[in-house]
Amino acid sequence: MFIKSGEIFMENKGKSELIRSAAFPLLFTALIWLIEFGAHLSGVRLINLGILPRTTEGLIGIITSPFIHGDLDHILSNTAPLLIVGTGMIYFYKELAYRVMAAIWLMTGFWVWMFARPEWHIGASGLIYGFVCFLFFSGIFRRDTRLTAISLLVTFLYGSLVWGIFPINQIVSWESHLFGSVAGLFTAYYYRSDGPVKPKAQWEIDEENELLNPTSANETEVEFVNEEPVVPEIKINYTLVEKPSEPTENKGG
């Protein structure tokens, strides 16, 4: 009964953590949909909130470009990956995820502003590429079987994204994809020692316990009474044995 109750508790705890982890991605996705609907209803295009490389007016896009999308298909293609990958990052990396997200966001935007084509770059796909690459490489750098499994799952789900970093389709911002991927790789390496800790094997725990509590098989136990050691009494018995007389020499005739 107690085991079953514990299993139910752990299952409910896992569900609640998953729900909390999905809160921020849901809020962010709802916001970009709200902005898109507002722009559609008002007929105002918000492309000037994107990134226009190497221009003063394009600097604001480093912060605002992920909220702006070109059309319904554009925002639809980014919605599911944002929810899935964003939730995965927060669920597995907890507080570290927000630092990683902010770093990927700023690095991707800045690099696009510095090196991309002199056209407007909008959309959250750069963030998606950064999050996917972070999840993939972080599991590899940490050598954690749990996180490596997440890397393989991400590869299975989004492995085809690799083609987006090449200048095959000039309509999309392949520069955002490329620099987002580089930002994800960089943050995975930079934070490789932070965040979730690889669980220790039982033999490692046993070794640590032995180092903290060293014992010797040949160590003599000494009992202390009134803070003075009691040395075991050693008794030696002596027995006197009379020395036998030397044998006489017999000479034959």
C-alpha positions in Angstrom: 0.0 0.0 0.0 2.8 2.4 0.9 4.7 1.6 -2.3 1.7 2.2 -4.4 1.0 5.5 -2.6 4.7 6.5 -3.2 4.4 5.7 -6.9 1.2 7.8 -7.2 2.9 10.7 -5.4 6.0 10.5 -7.7 3.7 10.3 -10.8 1.7 13.3 -9.7 4.9 15.2 -8.9 6.3 14.5 -12.4 3.1 15.7 -14.0 3.0 19.0 -11.9 6.7 19.7 -12.8 5.9 19.1 -16.5 2.9 21.5 -16.3 5.1 24.2 -14.6 7.8 23.7 -17.2 5.3 24.3 -20.0 4.0 27.5 -18.5 6.6 29.9 -20.0 6.6 28.3 -23.5 2.8 28.5 -23.5 2.9 32.1 -22.5 5.5 33.0 -25.1 3.6 31.2 -27.9 0.3 32.8 -26.8 2.0 36.2 -27.0 3.3 35.7 -30.6 -0.1 34.5 -31.7 -1.8 37.5 -30.0 0.6 39.8 -31.8 0.0 38.1 -35.1 -3.8 38.3 -34.7 -3.5 42.0 -33.7 -1.4 42.8 -36.8 -3.8 40.9 -39.0 -6.9 42.6 -37.7 -5.4 46.1 -37.8 -3.7 45.6 -41.1 -0.4 46.9 -39.7 2.7 45.0 -40.7 5.3 44.9 -37.9 8.2 43.9 -40.0 10.1 47.0 -38.9 10.4 45.3 -35.5 12.6 42.7 -37.1 16.4 42.8 -37.6 17.8 44.9 -40.4 21.5 44.1 -40.2 24.0 46.9 -39.5 21.4 49.6 -39.2 20.3 51.6 -36.2 16.6 50.9 -36.8 17.3 47.2 -37.0 18.9 47.0 -33.5 15.5 46.8 -31.8 14.9 43.5 -33.7 17.5 41.7 -31.6 14.9 41.8 -28.8 11.6 41.9 -30.8 12.2 39.8 -33.9 11.2 36.5 -32.4 7.7 37.9 -31.7 7.1 38.9 -35.4 6.1 36.5 -38.1 5.4 36.9 -41.8 2.1 35.0 -42.1 0.0 32.2 -40.7 2.1 29.4 -42.1 5.2 30.9 -40.6 3.8 31.1 -37.1 2.2 27.7 -37.4 5.6 26.1 -38.3 7.2 27.5 -35.2 4.4 26.9 -32.7 4.8 23.2 -32.0 8.7 23.2 -31.8 8.6 26.2 -29.4 6.2 24.4 -27.1 8.0 21.0 -27.2 11.6 22.1 -27.1 11.0 25.0 -24.7 9.2 22.7 -22.3 11.9 20.1 -22.5 14.6 22.7 -21.7 12.9 24.0 -18.6 11.9 20.5 -17.4 15.3 19.0 -17.7 17.5 22.0 -16.9 15.3 23.9 -14.4 16.6 27.4 -13.6 19.6 27.0 -16.0 17.1 27.0 -18.9 16.2 30.6 -18.5 19.9 31.7 -18.6 20.4 29.6 -21.7 17.3 30.9 -23.4 18.4 34.5 -22.8 21.9 33.9 -24.0 20.7 32.1 -27.2 18.2 34.9 -27.8 20.7 37.7 -27.5 23.6 36.0 -29.3 21.5 34.9 -32.3 20.0 38.3 -32.7 23.3 40.1 -32.4 25.1 37.9 -34.9 22.3 38.2 -37.4 22.4 42.0 -37.0 26.2 41.9 -37.6 26.6 39.4 -40.4 23.3 38.6 -42.1 22.1 39.8 -45.5 20.7 43.4 -45.5 17.1 42.3 -45.4 14.5 42.1 -42.6 14.8 39.0 -40.5 11.8 38.0 -38.4 10.5 34.9 -36.6 11.4 32.6 -33.7 13.0 29.9 -35.8 16.5 31.1 -34.7 15.5 30.4 -31.1 14.2 26.9 -32.0 17.5 26.0 -33.7 19.4 27.3 -30.6 17.2 25.3 -28.2 17.5 22.1 -30.3 21.3 22.3 -30.5 21.6 23.1 -26.8 19.6 20.0 -25.9 21.5 17.8 -28.4 25.1 18.9 -27.5 24.5 19.3 -23.8 23.6 15.6 -23.4 26.8 14.7 -25.2 29.1 17.1 -23.3 27.8 15.9 -19.9 28.0 12.2 -20.8 24.8 11.6 -19.0 22.8 8.7 -20.3 19.5 10.4 -19.4 20.3 13.6 -21.3 21.9 11.8 -24.1 18.6 10.0 -24.6 17.0 13.4 -24.9 19.6 14.3 -27.5 18.7 11.3 -29.6 15.0 12.1 -29.2 15.6 15.7 -30.4 17.6 14.3 -33.3 14.8 12.0 -34.3 12.2 14.8 -34.1 14.1 17.7 -35.6 17.0 16.1 -37.4 15.7 17.5 -40.7 16.2 21.0 -39.4 19.9 20.7 -40.3 19.1 21.7 -43.9 17.8 25.0 -42.7 21.2 26.3 -41.8 22.3 26.3 -45.5 21.4 29.0 -48.0 19.1 26.7 -50.0 15.9 28.7 -49.7 16.6 32.5 -49.8 13.1 33.3 -48.7 13.8 32.1 -45.1 16.4 33.5 -42.8 18.9 30.7 -42.9 21.3 33.1 -41.1 19.0 33.0 -38.1 19.0 29.2 -38.2 22.8 29.1 -38.5 23.6 31.6 -35.8 21.0 30.1 -33.5 22.6 26.7 -33.9 26.0 28.1 -33.1 24.6 29.9 -30.0 23.0 26.6 -28.8 26.3 24.8 -29.3 28.3 27.5 -27.5 25.9 27.6 -24.5 25.8 23.8 -24.2 29.6 23.8 -23.9 29.8 26.9 -21.6 27.2 25.5 -19.2 28.4 21.9 -19.4 29.2 21.9 -15.7 26.0 23.6 -14.5 22.5 22.4 -14.2 21.5 18.7 -13.7 24.1 16.5 -12.1 24.8 13.0 -13.5 23.6 10.4 -10.9 26.4 8.5 -9.3 26.7 4.7 -9.6 26.5 2.7 -6.4 30.2 1.8 -6.5 31.1 5.5 -6.6 29.0 6.1 -3.5 30.6 3.2 -1.7 34.1 4.5 -2.5 33.2 8.0 -1.2 31.9 6.5 2.0 35.1 4.5 2.5 37.1 7.7 2.0 35.0 9.6 4.5 35.1 6.8 7.0 38.4 5.0 6.6 38.7 1.7 8.4 41.6 -0.8 8.6 41.2 -4.5 8.9 44.3 -4.6 11.2 43.3 -1.7 13.3 43.2 -2.5 17.1 40.1 -1.4 18.9 41.0 0.4 22.2 38.3 1.0 24.8 38.5 4.4 26.5 37.3 4.8 30.1 37.4 8.2 31.7 39.3 9.5 28.6 42.2 7.1 29.3 42.9 4.1 27.1 42.6 0.7 28.7 45.4 -1.5 27.4 44.5 -5.2 27.4 46.4 -7.0 30.2 49.1 -9.3 28.9 50.0 -12.3 31.2 53.3 -14.1 30.7 53.8 -17.4 32.6 57.4 -18.6 33.2 58.2 -22.2 33.9 61.6 -23.2 35.2 62.9 -26.5 33.9 66.1 -28.0 35.2 68.9 -28.3 32.7 69.7 -31.9 32.1 73.3 -33.1 32.8 75.6 -33.6 29.8 75.7 -37.1 28.5 78.9 -39.1 29.3 81.0 -40.3 26.5 81.1 -44.0 25.9 84.3 -45.3 24.4 84.3 -48.6 22.8 87.2 -51.1 23.5 
